[in-house]
Amino acid sequence: MKSSADLITQLIPNIASHAGTELKVTSPTDGAELASLRMDSAAEVDAKIAQSVVAFRVWREVPGPRRGELIRLLGEKLRERKEELSMLVTLECGKILEEGRGEVQEMIDICDYAVGLSRQLYGLTIASERKDHVMQENWLPLGPVGIISAFNFPVAVWAWNAALAIVCGDSTLWKPSEKTPLTALACQAIFDEVAAGFAGAPKGLSQVIIGAGAQGAQMVEDTRVPLISATGSTRMGKIVGPKVAARFGRSLLELGGNNAMIITPSADLDVAIPSILFGSVGTAGQRCTSTRRVIVHRTLIDKVFETLKSAYVQIGASKVGDPLASSTLVGPLIDELAYEGMQAALGRVKAEAVEIVGGERVLQDQFPNGYYVHPALVRLAKQSATIHDETFAPIVYVFPYDTLEEALEIHNEVPQGLSSTIMTTDVRDAEYFKRHSDCGIANVNIGTSGAEIGGAFGGEKETGGGRESGSDSWRAYMRRQTSTTYFGHDKPALAQGIKFDV
Ligand code: NAD
């Protein structure tokens, strides 16, 4: 296996040009320093935005299917580099290699999707009330798109946005998480390689801005960036959303979740239990769609909790560890702050808990600077406000319900509205759930996490209301124009039959 330094130089050939002292990038696997980078200054951010405007003006004139060809080539290059990029994802954000591969596959999938989309950016022809008039709806490129991403999906979120934005005729500016700038530079290097050999791709079509909140905030406040697509915490969204709105920009917000599964009396537990485990301990509980609450019919609560307990004990004993090792299912938390957040959440819930399994730090001897934890399983008598906030760590709360109506009330009580699921073999319960879950995602008999790119992804309430990836999400990256054409020879008629004879 390559050393981390070799991997970084292979994926980011120009890494030396980013060297500096402001941003230390460490691996959550063992705390080792991967790189030390400089951040973009305010003047550099400004210059990148200006370059993005120039690139947009060129790119919007390129036909959609030709724009799609660039993304097809990007997808091909990602296929070639999949293994190396997946390893860098694992090194930089700590998710297990299998999930790192899944994330890069998601990039490839969205590229394929965007290629097809590049020939389907269609509008409507609308019946006009006036003779010899044609009314149309046109979809036009929007402008530079600012992408702000979180550490836990360091590359896929960029691809969801960039692949669509670029086939839609936009340029992109990406401010990745300050915890994962290397994977961003690696993606940029791959993009640059593809764009360099592509006639008509302007300089600065896709750019990366290295920095933290301040660099993101500069982009957020700049009127030259008509769309800000921001993925991260609700805390960040509460700052970014109003700032973009204040300048009449558009925002696409993908924020925190507090996702639940309801287990009904008819549920097949062979389906439910593995879904809870992947949803709650997978990615070390650091997915926006991670399962955080399991609401179980009272007749099944003992059985479900005891089954989960033995699985959690086994996972804690043998499945937490080095995310590059094939036997590992749970890698480290991103950093000490995340560990402290987890401990604080467990401390808050302690007085209410019926039982807590796990939650403690493990492997400290092997990885003194890595924050590995035994995932926590918490049994409660009922839901309370203590668990209304998202804790971005592997904690799952299990508690009972008596009627499905009550389960949905409890389910919808939290301020977030991202992903939800019901385990049932009763079609009436499934349909009731789909109609009453207030989330953007409502699954039946599959877990809360692990969405496919074909559907629109996003959630309601404090999750921000944005939709990206599949379905008609592409419309967020374009501007809608209504156009009426008169092709007759007489004096044109006015709408609503208004007479205005001079
Ligand atoms: P974070 O909010 O700390 O940071 C996210 C990004 O926002 C980073 O790039 C950061 O630099 C930037 N940022 C912070 N303050 C800013 C400001 N004032 N102006 C502009 N940019 C600013 O989130 P995180 O810890 O990296 O990620 C975890 C969070 O992200 C969780 O809440 C998780 O649920 C959420 N998330 C949501 C989705 C989704 O699709 N809904 C996907 C992944 C992660």
Residues whose N, C-alpha, C, O or C-beta is under 5 A from the ligand:
A	BS01	NAD	I148 S149 A150 F151 K175 P176 S177 E178 G211 A212 G213 G216 A217 T231 G232 S233 T234 M236 I239 E254 L255 G256 G257 R287 C288
